[in-house]
Structures are given as C-alpha cells and as structure tokens.
Amino acid sequence: MATVEVSFSALPVHVRTARLIVAAVARRSGVPETLLDEVRLAVAEACSRAVEAHQRHCPDEPVRLELSGDGRRFEVVVSDAVPGDDAAGGADIDPVSAASAPGRDGSDPSAGPADLGLADAAELGLAVIQGLVDDVKIDTTPKGVQIRMSWPLRDA
Amino acid sequence: MDLKVNDYTTDDGLTVISVEGEIDVYTAPKLREKLIDLVNKGKFHLLVDMEKVEFLDSTGLGVLVGGLKRVRAHDGSLELVCTQERILKIFRITGLTKVFGIHDSIEEAQEKRKSAK
C-alpha cells in the first residue's frame, strides 16, 4: 500500500481528525479489528504530545503523520518539529504518584491544560503508548521527535 | 462527536457527572471546567459515569487526576462508573485503577458509599 502522509496544524481539534484517518487507513490496510482501538489511542497520544509541544515552541509548524503498510506490518510515524524536545527521555512517570504530587516541571498541578504538570501530561501519554504498543521507537533528532509504531496485519 | 457533560446531586450528597462522547485533548477542557465548577460550588463527593464515553486518552486521565486532587483537598472523593473494557484498559496501563474507585453502576457506588458511612 502506498504511504499516506498528512500534515496538520498544531491544534487539538485536528488530533481527532488524525485519529479518524488512521483508523480508516489501518482498517483498509488489514489491521485486525481487535487492534484498531489500540492503534487509534496510541496515535492520538502521539499526536496530542506533538500538538502540545508545537503549541509551546512553534505553533505555526504543522505536525506530520505518515502511514504505511509493507504487507506484513502497518506502520505509523508521528513527527514533530521541536528540536531537542525531551519526549524520549521520560516515559517513566508513575501516574499513581502524580495523583498526589505536584507537577514535576514545577508548575501548579491544578493549572495545566491536562490538570497535571505539562511534563507529566506528556509523559503520561508516552507511558500509555509504551504500555499499549509492542513495537515502538522514539527518536529525538535535530529536526524534532519521531514516534514510530507498528502493528501486524491480518494476513501477515 | 462533541462531549456532553451533565450532573445531578443525589439525596445523600453524591454528585453524579454523566459524560457522553470522546474525551481527548480537544474536549477534555470541558470536563475540567465542570469539575472545577462543581468543587467551587462545594460539591466534594463526585461520581463520574463513563458508561457512554467512546474514547478516553491521557489528557482525559489527567483531568480526572486533577479533579481527584481538588476534591481530596476538601476531604472529598472522586470515583468512576465504568464497565467498558477499552476504557478500563487505559486505567490499568497507567496504574490508575489503584487510585480511583471504579464501580459497575451508579447504584453500586451509592451502596458502597452508604455501607462505608
């Protein structure tokens, strides 16, 4: 299947659009129905993280989403354009502690957009991705962060 | 789908918040505003009914954790009604099943609340 590429403005409303596109392409590519919820959630987490990073650092830059299938696996790459973003370093949040501790970024935990500190919210998203997806790779490059995830296809 | 959030308070002082739709980075602020509003009105014992939630991500989890912290500051409680496996899965992955009381129904939550008094 040809690669599908989508660029979208770094706005929360477009994360839902990305979710719908990914679900449609994944289904068409042959991802089993039982995995579609997982694909949808993992991609939503990666896109939400990228949108929040862009809104803080480069709101005019689009978030990029690439979808491809090689006949054996369905691969999704979510790329942001925030150099040096610390996304890869922190998928080790303990949400249970976060429920009773102040934000790790020193912010007022009751004031952040996710009601956790910003760093905690992003890390919670990464923790969800790593808990959900068996094959995930997070690369921090000079151009930004890439989250690469893949799932098996039905007939692989 | 938009997020619908409604609430009512039972005779025994439990405020039930019914949430319908998708809780994500776009819609979660609406739920956060509702929780803040209720706490500001002195409602410290909250039960969030998630049976009609179709999608929940970590942003939504963050809002629930934030609500829990707010009510705990007033010796209150925030518990959930949820039987949907796809929603429960995200609570399990993040370990938040240890933090939230999760019930099968509103009635069950009320019964447990009564027996705990």
HADDOCK unambig.tbl for C-alpha pairs under 7 A between the chains (distance, minus, plus):
assign (segid A and resid 12 and name CA) (segid B and resid 25 and name CA) 5.64 0.50 0.50
assign (segid A and resid 12 and name CA) (segid B and resid 26 and name CA) 4.78 0.50 0.50
assign (segid A and resid 13 and name CA) (segid B and resid 26 and name CA) 5.23 0.50 0.50
assign (segid A and resid 41 and name CA) (segid B and resid 57 and name CA) 6.65 0.50 0.50
assign (segid A and resid 45 and name CA) (segid B and resid 57 and name CA) 6.76 0.50 0.50
assign (segid A and resid 48 and name CA) (segid B and resid 25 and name CA) 6.41 0.50 0.50
assign (segid A and resid 95 and name CA) (segid B and resid 94 and name CA) 6.16 0.50 0.50
assign (segid A and resid 95 and name CA) (segid B and resid 95 and name CA) 6.70 0.50 0.50
assign (segid A and resid 95 and name CA) (segid B and resid 96 and name CA) 6.67 0.50 0.50
assign (segid A and resid 96 and name CA) (segid B and resid 95 and name CA) 6.33 0.50 0.50
assign (segid A and resid 96 and name CA) (segid B and resid 96 and name CA) 5.94 0.50 0.50
assign (segid A and resid 96 and name CA) (segid B and resid 99 and name CA) 6.34 0.50 0.50
assign (segid A and resid 99 and name CA) (segid B and resid 65 and name CA) 5.52 0.50 0.50
assign (segid A and resid 99 and name CA) (segid B and resid 69 and name CA) 6.55 0.50 0.50
assign (segid A and resid 100 and name CA) (segid B and resid 69 and name CA) 6.60 0.50 0.50
assign (segid A and resid 110 and name CA) (segid B and resid 66 and name CA) 6.17 0.50 0.50
assign (segid A and resid 114 and name CA) (segid B and resid 59 and name CA) 5.25 0.50 0.50
assign (segid A and resid 114 and name CA) (segid B and resid 62 and name CA) 5.00 0.50 0.50
assign (segid A and resid 114 and name CA) (segid B and resid 63 and name CA) 5.48 0.50 0.50
assign (segid A and resid 115 and name CA) (segid B and resid 62 and name CA) 5.39 0.50 0.50
assign (segid A and resid 115 and name CA) (segid B and resid 63 and name CA) 5.08 0.50 0.50
assign (segid A and resid 115 and name CA) (segid B and resid 66 and name CA) 4.75 0.50 0.50
assign (segid A and resid 116 and name CA) (segid B and resid 62 and name CA) 5.68 0.50 0.50
assign (segid A and resid 116 and name CA) (segid B and resid 66 and name CA) 6.40 0.50 0.50
assign (segid A and resid 121 and name CA) (segid B and resid 59 and name CA) 6.87 0.50 0.50
assign (segid A and resid 121 and name CA) (segid B and resid 62 and name CA) 6.61 0.50 0.50
assign (segid A and resid 124 and name CA) (segid B and resid 58 and name CA) 6.25 0.50 0.50
assign (segid A and resid 125 and name CA) (segid B and resid 58 and name CA) 5.38 0.50 0.50
assign (segid A and resid 128 and name CA) (segid B and resid 93 and name CA) 6.50 0.50 0.50
assign (segid A and resid 128 and name CA) (segid B and resid 94 and name CA) 6.59 0.50 0.50
assign (segid A and resid 131 and name CA) (segid B and resid 93 and name CA) 5.83 0.50 0.50
